[in-house]
Amino acid sequence: MARGIELLRAFKPQDRWLSHGEIVRRTALPRATVSRLTFTLTALGYLQHRDEVGEYALSPAVLGLGFAMLGNFDIARIARPTLQALADRCKAAVSLGARHNLEMIYVAHCRSTARLILGLDVGARLPLARTAMGRAVMCATPKIERELLLESIASAEGDGWPPLSRRLTEVQAQFDARGFVTTEGEWDPAISAAAVPVNLGDGRTLLGLSVGGASTWLNGSFLHDEVGPLLVSAAAEIVAAIHAADWKN
């Protein structure tokens, strides 16, 4: 089951069809294992197969699983008015995400109608250690768990870890001082963002809330002195709304 899920995760938002060989490369699974898994997943209706070229694509059945989960994830519904108000005020994109391993997954997303807006949406995956949303969640993660996360990131980054480690130390200091984190052109040269954790308490899922957009718009004092504090207030508003609705994780 675990390998089948990893195979499905090999498909990224920009992908439509992947060859057998590309799936092998992305999953690092043996070719015979990929053959068995793709056969089973196709038979179950989670993959489509173009036999003439040997390529596979995700089927609508996978989308159905995602929407079934989101339909039961009431936090997105509860948070949406706050997300949209923040997006309109900042003239940017606002996203709510949850961590899965070393990635953040968007579970809710709202856009402003103004300026250049990020083309990401619900279900998008972003790197935990290199995005504002991921870093905000890391900063609020309990120390022991955070240290384990840093070990995993160090292993995944290899030679890129020393400079990233220094940057994450700076990010933690920023969070401790101001309650939010920022990135300016780090994950993508054209994109800046600010983010905060959304801590629901009682051991429930720690979420990340971010405002992202073009670096030409989100920068300097606007990003640090306006957007950041607005995010802190929005996170508190979302937590209060969830507690008022008595939402259970």
Secondary structure per residue as TSV (DSSP state, phi and psi in degrees):
chain	resnum	aa	ss	phi	psi
A	1	M	-	360.0	-44.5
A	2	A	H	-60.7	-41.5
A	3	R	H	-68.0	-36.3
A	4	G	H	-63.3	-40.8
A	5	I	H	-65.4	-41.9
A	6	E	H	-62.9	-35.3
A	7	L	H	-64.8	-43.5
A	8	L	H	-63.0	-35.1
A	9	R	H	-72.4	-11.9
A	10	A	T	-65.6	-22.2
A	11	F	-	-82.1	124.0
A	12	K	-	-99.5	164.3
A	13	P	T	-54.9	-30.8
A	14	Q	T	-84.1	-6.1
A	15	D	-	-86.7	146.9
A	16	R	S	-116.2	-66.4
A	17	W	-	-113.8	138.4
A	18	L	E	-125.0	139.3
A	19	S	E	-76.9	163.0
A	20	H	H	-56.8	-43.6
A	21	G	H	-64.7	-38.0
A	22	E	H	-68.1	-36.9
A	23	I	H	-64.5	-41.2
A	24	V	H	-59.4	-44.5
A	25	R	H	-64.4	-42.9
A	26	R	H	-73.1	-33.4
A	27	T	H	-93.4	-19.3
A	28	A	-	61.5	25.5
A	29	L	-	-91.9	153.4
A	30	P	-	-59.2	148.6
A	31	R	H	-57.9	-39.5
A	32	A	H	-65.8	-37.4
A	33	T	H	-64.9	-43.6
A	34	V	H	-61.7	-39.5
A	35	S	H	-61.1	-44.9
A	36	R	H	-65.7	-43.3
A	37	L	H	-67.0	-43.9
A	38	T	H	-65.2	-36.1
A	39	F	H	-61.9	-47.5
A	40	T	H	-66.0	-45.0
A	41	L	H	-67.0	-32.3
A	42	T	H	-68.9	-42.8
A	43	A	H	-62.9	-33.6
A	44	L	T	-82.0	-8.3
A	45	G	T	91.6	9.5
A	46	Y	S	-91.7	-13.5
A	47	L	E	-127.5	148.3
A	48	Q	E	-104.0	148.7
A	49	H	E	-130.6	128.2
A	50	R	E	-101.3	97.1
A	51	D	T	-61.1	-34.4
A	52	E	T	-66.6	-25.7
A	53	V	T	-120.2	-1.7
A	54	G	T	68.7	35.5
A	55	E	E	-113.3	157.4
A	56	Y	E	-128.1	151.7
A	57	A	E	-140.9	152.9
A	58	L	E	-66.9	143.1
A	59	S	-	-99.7	167.7
A	60	P	H	-59.3	-18.3
A	61	A	H	-62.1	-35.6
A	62	V	H	-66.3	-42.2
A	63	L	H	-59.7	-37.1
A	64	G	H	-61.5	-39.1
A	65	L	H	-62.9	-43.3
A	66	G	H	-63.4	-44.7
A	67	F	H	-70.8	-29.2
A	68	A	H	-63.4	-41.9
A	69	M	H	-65.2	-48.4
A	70	L	H	-64.9	-31.5
A	71	G	H	-65.0	-28.5
A	72	N	H	-94.7	-2.7
A	73	F	-	-94.6	77.6
A	74	D	H	-61.6	-19.9
A	75	I	H	-58.8	-35.4
A	76	A	H	-62.9	-41.8
A	77	R	H	-66.7	-43.1
A	78	I	H	-66.0	-39.2
A	79	A	H	-81.8	-18.0
A	80	R	H	-55.4	-43.9
A	81	P	H	-59.1	-39.2
A	82	T	H	-68.0	-41.1
A	83	L	H	-61.8	-46.1
A	84	Q	H	-67.2	-40.0
A	85	A	H	-62.5	-39.9
A	86	L	H	-67.8	-40.9
A	87	A	H	-61.8	-43.6
A	88	D	H	-66.4	-40.2
A	89	R	H	-69.5	-38.6
A	90	C	H	-89.4	-8.7
A	91	K	T	53.7	54.7
A	92	A	S	-153.7	-170.9
A	93	A	E	-101.4	139.0
A	94	V	E	-122.6	132.5
A	95	S	E	-134.7	148.6
A	96	L	E	-117.4	131.9
A	97	G	E	-139.8	161.6
A	98	A	E	-125.4	148.5
A	99	R	E	-81.8	138.6
A	100	H	E	-133.8	110.5
A	101	N	T	55.9	-120.1
A	102	L	T	-104.9	27.7
A	103	E	E	-133.1	158.9
A	104	M	E	-108.6	138.8
A	105	I	E	-115.9	126.0
A	106	Y	E	-67.3	127.4
A	107	V	E	-111.3	-13.2
A	108	A	E	-155.1	148.5
A	109	H	E	-155.3	132.1
A	110	C	E	-131.2	147.3
A	111	R	E	-123.2	148.3
A	112	S	-	-82.5	160.9
A	113	T	S	-89.4	-2.2
A	114	A	S	-102.4	151.6
A	115	R	S	57.9	-174.2
A	116	L	-	-73.3	124.5
A	117	I	-	-116.1	141.5
A	118	L	-	-58.3	141.8
A	119	G	-	-90.4	17.8
A	120	L	-	-87.6	160.5
A	121	D	-	-150.6	-176.1
A	122	V	T	-53.8	134.1
A	123	G	T	96.6	-13.9
A	124	A	-	-64.2	145.5
A	125	R	E	-114.7	133.2
A	126	L	E	-126.0	149.6
A	127	P	E	-66.0	132.9
A	128	L	T	-60.6	-48.2
A	129	A	T	-83.5	-11.2
A	130	R	T	-116.9	4.8
A	131	T	S	-120.8	154.5
A	132	A	H	-60.5	-43.9
A	133	M	H	-59.7	-47.6
A	134	G	H	-63.3	-41.6
A	135	R	H	-66.3	-37.2
A	136	A	H	-61.8	-42.0
A	137	V	H	-65.8	-41.4
A	138	M	H	-61.2	-42.1
A	139	C	H	-62.6	-30.8
A	140	A	H	-95.3	-2.1
A	141	T	S	-74.5	137.8
A	142	P	-	-51.2	145.5
A	143	K	H	-53.7	-47.2
A	144	I	H	-62.9	-45.6
A	145	E	H	-65.2	-38.0
A	146	R	H	-64.0	-39.1
A	147	E	H	-64.0	-38.3
A	148	L	H	-65.4	-40.0
A	149	L	H	-61.4	-44.3
A	150	L	H	-62.5	-36.3
A	151	E	H	-63.3	-42.3
A	152	S	H	-65.9	-39.9
A	153	I	H	-66.0	-41.7
A	154	A	H	-59.7	-41.8
A	155	S	H	-65.1	-40.8
A	156	A	H	-72.2	-31.7
A	157	E	H	-81.8	-28.4
A	158	G	G	61.5	-124.1
A	159	D	G	-65.8	-20.1
A	160	G	G	-80.8	-2.7
A	161	W	H	-70.8	-45.1
A	162	P	H	-53.6	-50.6
A	163	P	H	-67.0	-34.7
A	164	L	H	-66.5	-39.5
A	165	S	H	-59.9	-43.8
A	166	R	H	-63.1	-40.4
A	167	R	H	-66.1	-39.7
A	168	L	H	-66.6	-31.5
A	169	T	H	-64.8	-41.0
A	170	E	H	-64.5	-40.8
A	171	V	H	-63.0	-41.7
A	172	Q	H	-61.7	-40.1
A	173	A	H	-64.5	-40.3
A	174	Q	H	-62.4	-44.0
A	175	F	H	-63.9	-44.2
A	176	D	H	-61.8	-32.6
A	177	A	H	-83.9	-36.0
A	178	R	H	-124.2	-12.2
A	179	G	S	85.0	3.9
A	180	F	-	-147.6	167.1
A	181	V	E	-126.8	157.7
A	182	T	E	-134.0	153.0
A	183	T	E	-134.4	139.7
A	184	E	E	-129.6	98.6
A	185	G	S	71.4	19.6
A	186	E	S	-84.8	-48.3
A	187	W	S	-77.8	-40.1
A	188	D	S	-142.1	129.4
A	189	P	T	-56.5	-24.1
A	190	A	T	-93.8	-1.8
A	191	I	E	-121.2	135.8
A	192	S	E	-121.7	157.4
A	193	A	E	-157.0	158.2
A	194	A	E	-130.2	150.6
A	195	A	E	-152.9	156.1
A	196	V	E	-136.6	155.6
A	197	P	E	-79.0	152.7
A	198	V	E	-117.5	99.9
A	199	N	-	-98.3	107.9
A	200	L	-	-80.4	-14.5
A	201	G	S	80.0	177.4
A	202	D	T	58.3	26.3
A	203	G	T	75.1	10.6
A	204	R	-	-77.8	167.4
A	205	T	-	-52.6	126.8
A	206	L	-	-80.9	125.2
A	207	L	E	-110.4	164.6
A	208	G	E	-120.5	139.8
A	209	L	E	-122.8	126.1
A	210	S	E	-134.1	152.4
A	211	V	E	-115.3	124.5
A	212	G	E	-135.7	150.2
A	213	G	E	-179.0	-168.2
A	214	A	E	-63.5	136.2
A	215	S	T	-62.6	-23.8
A	216	T	T	-68.7	-19.1
A	217	W	T	-107.7	-47.9
A	218	L	S	-91.5	95.7
A	219	N	-	-161.1	171.2
A	220	G	H	52.8	-139.9
A	221	S	H	-66.4	-29.7
A	222	F	I	-62.6	-45.4
A	223	L	I	-68.4	-46.0
A	224	H	I	-84.6	-35.1
A	225	D	I	-103.8	-15.4
A	226	E	I	-114.7	-57.1
A	227	V	I	-64.8	-45.6
A	228	G	H	-56.2	-55.0
A	229	P	H	-61.1	-34.8
A	230	L	H	-62.3	-36.7
A	231	L	H	-65.5	-42.5
A	232	V	H	-58.7	-44.4
A	233	S	H	-66.2	-40.3
A	234	A	H	-64.7	-40.3
A	235	A	H	-61.8	-43.5
A	236	A	H	-63.2	-37.4
A	237	E	H	-65.6	-40.9
A	238	I	H	-65.9	-44.5
A	239	V	H	-59.9	-44.1
A	240	A	H	-62.7	-40.8
A	241	A	H	-66.1	-38.7
A	242	I	H	-67.3	-42.8
A	243	H	H	-65.4	-37.9
A	244	A	H	-64.5	-34.3
A	245	A	H	-84.0	-5.0
A	246	D	T	55.6	43.4
A	247	W	-	-73.4	133.5
A	248	K	-	-105.0	141.0
A	249	N	-	-71.7	360.0
